[in-house]
Amino acid sequence: MAKYYENATIYNYSWDQVTQGFWNRYPNPFSAHVLSEDTVSREVRNGKLHSKRLLTKTNHVPKWGERFFKAKSVNIVEESVVDPVERTLVTYTRNIGFNTIMSVVEKVVYKSLPDQPGKTIAIRSAWIDSSVYGFGTAIRAFGLERFKKNCAKTVNGFNYVLQHMFPNNPVALAAAAAANKDYQGSKAQKLREAAKHASDHMKAQAEHLVQNLSVKG
């Protein structure tokens, strides 16, 4: 049975900004695994922009998987539909080749958050499957964990691109300031706890020393 995974990411940028940034995701410091990207087709149908792109990514596998995965890279087809009326960007990606060994199908829906102006939510769904007899469970588990790690790289890379494309975005700047404040508060709390621990430790040592001196006296 295929492994299913779903998560959601909130970007501190408007839907228009996210849609613009989507076409400029690569390269970025977190996309070393993406070797190339090429636009295969792009056309407007019924007021929606339909695009198809071909990406090539690295295909690192553990030692046990080398008997199944010989290729050092894998091709990915990415299809997307931009609906300016509904203000949605929907992407579908899948690997081509090696599908019996492991297939990964992903769908991502980008849409505005009505209750949080200036922010966009990306809802990601993925299905990982393998038809290799006797090894399907292990391959699916490996594929799921690798997919999760790549998701983190994707989010970090996309945020990096958005930050550089829209450096003065007020929502993103406010979120960054809040995150920094929380970090500094957490850091200060840890320092206070460390200082208290050190003080308690020194106090205990002093009390122990006084007791020893009293006994000897």
C-alpha positions in Angstrom: 0.0 0.0 0.0 1.3 3.4 -0.9 2.6 5.8 1.8 0.6 9.0 2.1 2.0 12.2 3.4 0.4 15.7 3.9 1.6 18.9 5.4 0.9 22.6 5.1 3.3 25.6 5.0 2.4 29.2 5.5 4.5 31.7 3.5 4.5 35.3 4.8 4.0 36.6 1.2 0.9 37.4 -0.8 -0.5 34.9 -3.4 0.7 37.2 -6.2 4.2 37.3 -4.8 4.3 33.5 -4.2 3.1 32.9 -7.8 5.8 35.2 -9.1 8.4 33.5 -7.0 7.3 30.0 -8.0 8.9 30.4 -11.5 12.2 31.6 -9.9 12.7 29.0 -7.3 16.0 27.7 -8.7 18.8 28.0 -8.1 19.0 28.7 -4.4 21.3 27.6 -1.6 19.0 24.7 -0.6 18.6 23.3 -4.1 21.9 21.6 -4.8 19.9 18.4 -5.6 18.2 20.1 -8.5 20.5 19.8 -11.5 18.4 21.4 -14.2 14.9 22.7 -15.2 13.4 23.2 -18.6 10.0 24.5 -19.7 8.3 22.0 -22.0 5.1 23.9 -22.7 3.1 26.9 -21.5 -0.3 28.1 -22.7 -3.5 29.8 -21.6 -6.6 27.7 -21.7 -10.0 29.0 -20.4 -8.3 31.8 -18.7 -5.8 29.6 -16.8 -2.1 29.3 -17.3 -1.1 25.7 -17.9 2.7 24.9 -17.7 4.7 21.8 -18.0 8.4 21.6 -16.9 11.0 18.9 -16.8 13.4 18.9 -13.8 16.4 16.7 -13.2 17.4 15.9 -9.7 20.1 13.9 -8.0 19.2 10.4 -6.9 21.4 9.5 -3.9 20.4 6.2 -2.3 21.8 4.1 0.6 24.0 1.1 -0.1 21.2 -1.4 0.1 19.3 0.5 -2.5 22.0 0.5 -5.1 20.9 -2.9 -6.4 17.6 -1.2 -7.5 18.7 2.4 -8.2 21.6 2.5 -10.6 21.0 6.0 -12.0 22.7 9.0 -10.4 19.8 11.3 -11.3 16.1 11.1 -12.0 13.7 13.2 -14.2 10.7 14.9 -12.7 7.7 16.2 -14.6 6.0 19.2 -13.1 2.6 20.4 -14.3 1.0 23.5 -12.9 -2.2 25.4 -13.3 -2.5 29.1 -12.3 -6.1 30.3 -11.9 -6.1 34.1 -11.5 -9.9 34.2 -10.8 -9.9 31.7 -8.0 -6.4 32.8 -7.1 -4.9 29.3 -6.8 -1.7 27.7 -8.1 -1.9 23.9 -8.2 1.1 21.8 -9.1 1.5 18.2 -9.9 4.8 16.4 -10.0 5.8 12.8 -10.6 9.0 11.0 -11.5 9.3 9.4 -14.9 11.3 6.2 -15.1 11.9 3.8 -12.3 8.2 3.9 -11.5 8.0 0.2 -10.6 10.9 0.6 -8.2 9.6 3.8 -6.6 7.0 6.3 -7.7 6.4 9.7 -6.1 3.4 11.7 -7.0 2.9 15.1 -5.3 0.2 17.7 -5.4 0.6 21.2 -3.9 -2.2 23.8 -3.7 -1.1 27.4 -3.1 -3.9 29.8 -2.1 -4.4 33.0 -0.1 -5.3 32.9 3.6 -8.5 34.9 3.9 -8.1 35.5 7.6 -4.5 36.4 7.3 -4.0 39.1 4.7 -0.6 39.0 2.9 0.0 35.3 3.6 -0.3 32.2 1.4 -0.8 28.6 2.5 0.7 25.7 0.5 -1.1 22.4 1.1 1.1 19.5 0.1 0.0 15.9 -0.5 2.2 13.0 -1.7 1.9 9.4 -2.5 5.0 7.1 -2.4 4.8 3.6 -3.7 6.9 0.7 -4.9 6.2 -2.6 -6.7 9.5 -4.3 -5.8 8.5 -7.7 -4.4 9.9 -8.3 -0.9 11.4 -4.8 -0.7 8.4 -2.6 -1.3 7.9 -1.7 2.4 11.5 -0.7 2.9 11.6 1.3 -0.3 8.4 3.1 0.5 9.7 4.0 4.0 12.9 5.2 2.6 11.1 7.2 -0.1 8.8 8.9 2.5 11.7 9.9 4.8 13.7 11.3 1.8 10.6 13.2 0.6 10.1 14.8 4.1 13.8 16.0 4.0 13.4 17.4 0.5 10.2 19.2 1.6 12.2 21.1 4.2 14.8 22.0 1.6 12.0 23.1 -0.8 10.4 25.4 1.8 13.7 26.9 2.9 14.8 27.5 -0.7 11.5 29.1 -1.6 11.6 31.4 1.4 15.1 32.4 0.4 14.0 33.3 -3.1 10.9 35.2 -1.8 13.1 37.1 0.7 15.4 38.3 -2.1 12.6 39.1 -4.5 10.6 41.0 -2.0 13.0 42.3 0.7 10.7 45.0 2.0 7.6 42.9 2.4 6.0 44.2 5.6 4.3 40.9 6.6 7.5 38.9 6.2 9.5 41.6 8.1 7.0 41.6 10.9 7.1 37.8 11.1 10.9 37.8 11.1 11.0 40.4 13.9 8.5 38.3 16.0 10.6 35.1 15.4 13.8 36.9 16.5 12.1 38.3 19.6 10.9 34.8 20.5 14.4 33.4 19.9 16.0 36.1 22.0 13.5 35.5 24.8 14.1 31.8 24.7 17.8 32.4 24.7 17.6 34.7 27.7 15.4 32.1 29.5 18.0 29.4 28.9 20.8 31.7 30.2 18.7 32.4 33.4 18.1 28.7 33.9 21.8 27.9 33.4 22.8 30.7 35.8 20.3 29.4 38.4 21.6 25.8 38.0 25.2 27.0 38.4 24.2 29.0 41.5 22.4 26.1 43.1 25.3 23.8 42.3 27.8 26.2 44.0 25.5 26.6 47.0 25.2 22.9 47.4 29.0 22.5 47.2 29.4 25.2 49.9 26.9 23.6 52.2 28.6 20.2 51.7 32.0 21.8 52.6 30.6 23.4 55.7 29.2 20.1 56.9 32.5 18.4 56.3 34.3 21.1 58.3 31.8 20.8 61.1 32.3 17.0 61.3 36.0 17.3 61.4 35.8 20.1 64.0 
